Amino acid sequence: MRTNLVVLIALFLSPQALACTCEVGTIDERFEDATAAFRVLVTGTELRPTSELLESDLFPEEELSEEEIAEILEDMPNFVRVSFSLIETYKGESSIPDHLYEMTFSPGNCGLGLVAGVEYVIFSSGDRIEFATFCTGSFGFFNAEGMEVKPDLDRLRELAQ
């Protein structure tokens, strides 16, 4: 029992165990790979039951087995539906979804932790259900004129032409 407790504590304290493990390319590569790229201001977030998402017409048409559905509901009982105002479109205007979605934020799940009042650049895959994650190269910022953000926004505008 003591050994199990030590291992469990070590896993929780290990940065590797909780780290998001995806690599994103340059701003040019992210733009190229995306179906749509756009800048938004998040206006609201709402916690919703995952069963609602599974039953919606947004969910892919492929049939899931009862075991797969049970596993999804166990691993992710809730999701976050995100409302936003579109500020700027860089690519794929017709592919911009009505809402963004993300898993409830937890260490290691690569979610952005979208927050109302914060701006984000979203690189979209074009899926009907667009989960915003670090793995797509999406990112948030507070100051569009900041030294780290402004060059990326300027580059996206150049790529959009």
PEVENKA-V513385 format. One record per residue. N is the residue number from 1. OMEGA is omega as a letter, one per 30 degrees, with the letter a starting at -180 (NA if undefined). Layout:
BEGIN
n->(N	N)
omega->(OMEGA	OMEGA)
END
This chain:
BEGIN
n->(1	2	3	4	5	6	7	8	9	10	11	12	13	14	15	16	17	18	19	20	21	22	23	24	25	26	27	28	29	30	31	32	33	34	35	36	37	38	39	40	41	42	43	44	45	46	47	48	49	50	51	52	53	54	55	56	57	58	59	60	61	62	63	64	65	66	67	68	69	70	71	72	73	74	75	76	77	78	79	80	81	82	83	84	85	86	87	88	89	90	91	92	93	94	95	96	97	98	99	100	101	102	103	104	105	106	107	108	109	110	111	112	113	114	115	116	117	118	119	120	121	122	123	124	125	126	127	128	129	130	131	132	133	134	135	136	137	138	139	140	141	142	143	144	145	146	147	148	149	150	151	152	153	154	155	156	157	158	159	160	161)
omega->(a	l	l	l	l	l	a	l	l	l	a	a	a	l	l	a	a	a	l	a	l	l	l	a	l	l	l	a	l	l	a	a	a	l	l	l	a	a	a	l	l	a	l	l	a	l	a	l	a	l	l	l	a	a	a	l	l	a	a	a	a	l	l	l	l	l	l	l	l	l	l	a	l	a	a	a	a	l	l	l	a	l	a	l	l	a	a	l	l	a	l	a	a	a	a	a	l	l	l	l	l	l	l	a	l	a	l	a	l	l	l	a	a	a	l	l	a	l	l	l	a	l	a	l	a	l	l	l	a	l	a	l	l	a	l	a	l	a	l	l	l	a	a	l	a	a	a	a	a	l	l	l	l	l	l	l	l	a	a	a	NA)
END
